[in-house]
Amino acid sequence: MDDQDNMLSSSGISRRSFIKGSALGLFGLGLSALGLTSGLSGCSSSASQTVTVSVWDLFSGADGANTRAMIESIVQEHPGLFVAPTTLSWGNPYYTKLAMASASGAPPSTAIMHVSRMPGFAPGGLIEPWDMKLFQEFDVSPEYFTDALFGAGTYEDKQFAIPLDTHPFITFYDQDVADKAGVLGSDGRLEVDSAEAFYEVGVKLGEVIGGPGVAFGFQLDTAQAWRLFWGLYNQTGGGYDFSAGQRAQLDIDKAAQVVEAVHMWMDGKCMAKDQDYGGALSAFNGGRNALIFSGVWELNGFIENLPALAASPTPTMFGQPANYADSHTYVLPTNRRMTDDLRQKTYEFVAAMLKLGDRWGKAGHIPGYLPSQEKPDYQKLELQNQYADAAQTVIFDPPVWYAGAGTDFQNRMCQHLIEGFRGTTEPKRVIEQMLETASSIAQQPNPTE
């Protein structure tokens, strides 16, 4: 999975064969080790005859293997399309390298970017907007995405990010335990409509298994507490303003209500206390907890351990549906080496990847390209379709340059929230501290501008 593992690899692929293309991959690996991988943009072993689409991503583990297999099939099916993929370490190191490559004017042809990081790149000119008219030649247009997802990639009315997927933060649970606990409705889904109802569900699950019903790994983590809080806060209908240069604002009473609810759950009956990320996964996989708040990227690991696994969007507990998520998108780094031929091939490649969304969805991600969701192979994925509705109510990070995946902002918000969840700081004070920290970060200049 891209969110927890670190990996550095590179391989080049041509339609002639995956093995023959490995020569380019070895060349790319040598450059990557020197931090010069961007030099592959728009070139190949015979640059005078072909152009090569170089692409950076942060997919390791199973996601990385899936990505490479998808690329291999694409270049086999698209004569004249050559692709050189490079995988870099997840998180801030990835975005730092991408920013430096873009600033130099010699980045990859295209790159994966969390949509939550797009607001930090577009204002400074490090990425260029996509030409949606050119994309129409490859059957890609706005109506093939949800409004929320496509809109998240927009800056100043231009499309800077094309979504490959949505990966929401949801609930997984043991269907057999939930059935024995009597917490499922007539539709087979969890019956939860308030924070208090969720507490009762957790306690009943715990009574069946002989321990806390719910797992949540948040201790010593730089994202989990924020993911849960931000999704639930947006269920309250509370507004926010994290604009750069301004004092951050939240509805303090509603935000504190969310913190208080999570603390209420952590009594050892409903939810386990003080779990870290790995501990929560282990407890859920081992049957010591029967429900977990987690990202869809953990799906395949859960499938291996829980034969009665079920899933659902985050239950609506504070009035209106909202589900925290991020999205892997393709962006177009500013590239002085871009030619008309390379641009055409880059669009062709990205469109082809979007159309393989049904294969990408096997790892748990919800395909961004809606026609991919209608393919028979995706429709057969029972678990994925149990939570696919989460894509209709996704809530992303505040669209500001300093927020998003792997940022110091998320990390520092989590440090405050962890204290509130554990009960060591009073809920309203937690929110006040969060706003003070966010306001301080917001005063800093965007380093990419």
N, C-alpha and C positions, 0 to 999 in steps of 0.2 A: 504493500500500500504506500501511496505517496506521502501520507501525512505522518508516518512514524519512522520509516526506514531512510537511511542515507546510502547513496550509491553513486559511483561515477563510472559511466560506460559509454562507448560510442561504437556505432557500426554503420557501414554504408551498404545500401541495398539497391540492386538494379533488377529490372524485370527478367534479365537473362537467367539469373539464379541467385539465391541468397548467399551461396558459398562464394561465387565469383565476386560478388559485391563486397565481401569481407575485406578485400584489399583496401578499398576506400575506408572501411571502418577502422582498420588498423592505423591508417594514416591519420584519421580523425582522432583516434585515441591518443596518439603521440602529441598532437597539437593541443588536445584537451588538457593533458598533463601539464602543459606549459602555459595554459590559460589563453591559448590562441585559437580556439576552436572556431571563432567567428570568421576566420580566414577561409573557411570552407564555403561561405556564401557565394552562390553564383558560379561555382567552379567544379570541375571534376577532373578525372584523370585524362580526359580529352576535351578540355573546355572549349576548344574551337568548334566541336561538333555537337556538344550537348550542354545543357545547363542542369545544375543539380540543386534541388530544393533542400537546403539545410534547415533542420528543425531542432530546437531545444525543448526538452521537457524535464519534469521532475518526478517521473514515474519509475519507481523501483519495484522490486519484488514481483508479485503476480501482475500488478498493473503494467509494469515495464515489459514483461513477457507478452502480455496481451497486446500492448502497443506495437511491439516489434512484429508480431504475427499479423496484425492489421495492416501495417505498412508493407509488409512483404506481399500480402495478397493484392494490395492496391497497385504496386508497381508491376506486378504480373499481369494485371488486368488493364493497365493504362500504358500502351506502347509509347515510348519516348519520355516517360516520367521517371526521373531518377531522384532518390531521396537519401539524404545523409542525416540520420538522427543521432542526437547526443543527449544523454541523461546526466543531469547535474544534481548536486545535493539539494534536498528539499529545504525550504524556508528562506530566511533572509539572505544567506550566501548566494542562493540562486538569483534572487532579484538584484542583488548588488552586481553580480557578474553581467546580468542582462542589461542593467543600466549603463555599466561601463562600456559594454560592447556597442550599445546604441549611441552613446555619446561619442564614440570613436568613428561612427558612421560605417562600421563594418560588422554588423551583428548577423545572426542567422536570418534566413529568409522569413521564417515565422517562428513563433515560440508559444508555448503554453504559459498562461498567466491566470492565476485566480482572479475572478472578476473583482474581488474586493481590493486588489492591488492596482487595478486600472486607473483609479483617480489619482494615484501618485505618479503615473507615467505620462498620461495624456497631456496635462497642462504644460509640462516642460518640453514637449516635442520629442520625447524618446520613442514614442510609437506614433504611427500614422493611422488615419481613419481608413477603414475598408471601403472600397468602391462597390456599393451594393448593386449597381447596374452591371458591373462585370460579374459579380456573383450570380446574377440571374442567368447567365450563360450556362451555369452549372447547376441550375435548379435550386438555388439557395436564395431565399428572400424572407423578409420579416415575418410574414404570416405563418412560416413553418416553425415558429418558436412561440412560447408563451410571452405575453406582454411584459410580465414581471422580469423574466429572464433576459429577454432581448433588451429591455429598457435599462437593465443594470449595466450593460456594456456601452451605454451611450454617454457621450460627454459633449456639451455644447451642440446638441442636435446632430452629432456625427457618430457613426458606429465604429468604436475602437476595439471592441471585443466580440468575437463570434463564439457562442457557447457550444462546447462539446457535450456538456452535461450539467446536471444539478446534483450536488451531493449533500443532502440534508442531514440534520442531526435529529434522530428519531428514537422510537422505543422498539426494542426487541424483547420478546418474552417467550416463555415455555408454554405452549398451547395446552398441554396436558395438565400442568399445574394450575394454570388459569381456569381451566374447566372444572377441576376439582375444588378450586377456591370459590367458584360461583361468581366470578367477576366479569363474565362475558355476557354481552347482550344477545338478542335473538339472531343478530347478524354475525355472531362469532367474534366480535371485536370487544375490546375493553370498554366498560361502561364508566366513563370518567367525564365529568362536566365542571369540576371545581378542584381547587387544591385540597380541600377537605376530602372529597371523594377519592382523589388519588391516594391520599394517606390511608384511607380504609382499604383500598385495593392492595396497597403494599403490605399492610398488616395481614390481610387474609392470605395473600401469597406466602407470607412468612410462616403463617400457622401451618400450612401444608408441608413446607420443606424444613421447618424447625429452625428458622433463623430469619434475618432481615429479608424482606421480599424483594427489595430493589438494590441494584448495584449502580454506583456512579463514581467513576475514577476522576477525581478533581485535585487531589493533593499533589503538590509539587509539579503541577501541570500549567502550561502557558496558554491554554485555549479552552479547556473543557468547561470551566466555570462560566466563562463569557458566553460560550455557545448556548448553554442552558438558560442563563439569565436573559440574554438578548432576545431569544425566541419567546420566552414567557413574558418579558416586559412588553413586547409588541402585541401580545394577546390582550393586554390591558387597555390598549388604545392610547396609551400615553405618548405624547410627542417628544421630540428631541431636536437638539441643534448642536452639532459638533463642528461648526464651520471654522475653517482656519482663521486665526487671528481674533477669534471671539471667545467669550466665556462659554464653556460647555453648559448645556441645559438638558435636564430630564424632569419629568414629573416625579419629584422626590417621594411623595406619598405612595404612588403606584409602584415605583421601583423598589421602595422599601418593603412593600407588600410581597413582592416576589422573593426577596431575600429572606423575609420572615417565613414564608411558606417552605422554602427549601430547608431552612434550619429546623422547622417543625418536623419535616419528614425524617431528618437524621437523628432519630431517637433510638436506633438499634432494633426497632420493631418493623417500621416501614422501610427504612433505608439504612444500609450499612454506614457506619461512621468512618471517616478518615481514610477512605480508599484512594490509592493512587491509580493511575491508568492501567498498569499491568495487573494490579491486584483485582480491579473490578472485572477485567476480562477473564482472569483465572477463576474468580468466584462464579461468574455467570456460566462460563463453559463447564465448570465442575458441578453445577447444580446447587451451589450454596446460596445463590440468589436466583430468583426466577424472572426478573425483568431488569433491563439495563437501558440507561440513556447512552446512546452511542451514535457514531457516524456510520453511514451505509458502507463505508470502505471496510468495515469489519465483517460484513455479511458472510463471506466464504469461510472465514475461520469459525463463525458460529455454526454454520451448516455442518461442518465436520464433526462438531461435538454435541449438537442438540437435534435429534431426529424429529422432535415436535416443535421446531422453531417457528415462530410467527412474528409479524412486524406490523407497525402502524405509524402514521405520522405522530408527532408529539401531540398528546391529547389537549384539547382546548379546555383550559382550566381558568382563564381570566376573561372570558366574555367573547372573544373573537378569534377565529382560526389564524394562526401564524406559526411558521416553522423555520427556525434558523437554518441557513444553508450557505454554501459557497458554490462556485461554479468554475470548472476548468474551461478556459476559453483560449482561442487562438488570437494572437495579436500580430501586428505587422510592424516590427521594429524599424525605426528610421535607418535607411540603408543607402549609402551613396553608391553602392555597387549594383543596385537594383536596375534591371533592364526590363523592357517590355516582355521579352520571352520568359524571363524568370518570374515576373509578376504573374503572367498567365499560368505558368506551371504551379506557382504557389497557391493560387486560387483553386486550381484543379485538385491539388493535393488536399487542401483543407476541406473542400466540398466532399471529397471521397471519404475522408475520415468521419465527417458528420453522418454520412449515409450508412456507415457501419456502426451506428449507435446501438443497434441491437446486440452486437458482439461486445461492445464496450459495457453495456448494461449488465452483462453476466457477472461483473465484479461488484455490482451493487449500485453503481451510478445510474441516475435516471437520464436517458438520452435527451440532449437539448433539442435535437432536430426531431420534431413531432412525427414525421412519417416513419422514423425508425421505431417509434413506440408502437406503431401499428403493424409492424412486421410479425409474421407468425412465430419466429424464434423468440422475440421479446414477449409476446403474449403468452408463451408457454412458461415464462419465468414466474411461477406463482408467488413467491415471496416478494420479488421486486414490484409486482402489481398490487400487493397489499398496501404498499406505502407510496405508490406512484402519485397519489393525490397530493402528497406534500409539495409537489412542484407547482401546484396551483396557489399555494399560500406562502411561498418562500419569502423570508426576510433576510436581507443581506446586511453586512456591516455598514456603518455610516459611510456614505460615499465621499470620504475626505482622504487627502493624500497620506495621512499618517496611520490610518486604520487598515484592517485586513489581515489575511493569513500570515502568520509568522512574524508579526510586527511587535515592537516594544509596547505599543498601545494595548494590544490584546493581553500581553503578559502582565502588564501593570494593573489592568482592570481585574484580571484573575486574582492577583495578590490581595486586592481589597475584598473581592467577593468571597474568597476562601475564608477570610476571617469572619465574614458575616454568616456564611453557611455553617461554620463550626460554632458560632455563637460567642466568639471572643470579642466581637465588636457589634454594637447596637445597629440594627438595619439602617436607620436614617443616617447615622454617622458614616456607615459604609458608602452610601450613595454620595454624601457630601465629599468624602475623600476621593471617590472616583471622579467627581466633577472637578475637584481641585487639580487632580493629576491630569485629566484630559485637557483642562484649560491651559495648563502649563505646556503640554505638548503642542497644543494648537497655536501657541504663540511663536513657535519655532518656524523658521523658513523652510519651505519645501526644498530639500537638497537637490532635487532633479530639475529645478527651474533655474 
